[in-house]
Amino acid sequence: MTRPRIYITQPVAKSAIARLREVADVELNPDPLTIVDKEALCAAVAKNDILFCLLHDRIDRDVIAANPNLRAIASMKITPSDIDVQEATARRIPITVIPAMVTEATADIHFALLLAVARRVVEGDRLLRQGIFPGSQSSYLEAAMVSGKVLGLVGGGGRIGRAVARRARGFGMKCLYWGPRRRPEADEIESGITYVSLERLLAESDFVSLHSPLTPETFHQIGARELALMKPTAFLINTARGSIVDEPALARVLAEGGIAGAGLDVFENEPHVTAALIPMTNTVLTPHLGSAVAELRETMAHVVVDNILAILDGQEPPNCWNPEIYARVT
């Protein structure tokens, strides 16, 4: 009996790959620094039965059409962004995802960016490595206080926003939040967050923290107008989705001193970053590290494997995005 063939677009946890190799032939891109381009992805899909893809992969109509017998697209992301769901569904190809399980890891990196940009940690590290030690009370790297300041959570009533608010309480910060739907009062009290208008949040916050999902309504939610409402001493922190921010507008405001700095883990056109941001010393930029925690990534990979094994067993997978393909035709 021919074993099924699975292609993985980048290395994932060895224990997850081992489970797949018990039941299938597994091919993978072994380089964690290389995102497989479209041509190579089409070639891989053409000769494999199941595609195991990651957040950065773009699975468009051409990729899906590369194999008329493709059995599944198993993604290691919470929503199938950059996957042509309509095309896959029309071909009755299941798309699987993972549950919302990155809350605490994302809140950790969010607060790490906040601290790093406010206290100029990266600048200090680079300076020291260049052999420069300005003196332990030098004014050269004077930075911004975090403790006791105001944190504004845009779209912050969700899981990650409230997780960031929990961390902020340890720093004695006052937490404001705004979103299209207000949380119940009991949730606000438990999380220590106060609901205000977006305009008030932007005007009063020392740190503006972004947590909105990316939708047509939130595309460029933070643009030139919103940035102009922020304090010149304020910082913008984004670990949500890059396109929530008008990146060129942000670069202009940072260059002009309209705000003090930014900590960004996500970008509008990943893996490309607006060139003007790169040399700026008042930014801390990380390459989408929100879920980059070894034990979490291993758990995520095993969820993908669970979905694949269910499909190979002829069952509807537990995290199917388009379950309508399993509906009986009457």
Beta strands, then each sheet from edge to edge (+ up, - down):
strand 1: 5-8
strand 2: 25-28
strand 3: 50-53
strand 4: 72-75
strand 5: 95-96
strand 6: 150-154
strand 7: 174-178
strand 8: 193-195
strand 9: 207-210
strand 10: 235-238
strand 11: 261-264
strand 12: 283-285
sheet 1: 2+ 1+ 3+ 4+ 5+
sheet 2: 8+ 7+ 6+ 9+ 10+ 11+ 12+
end
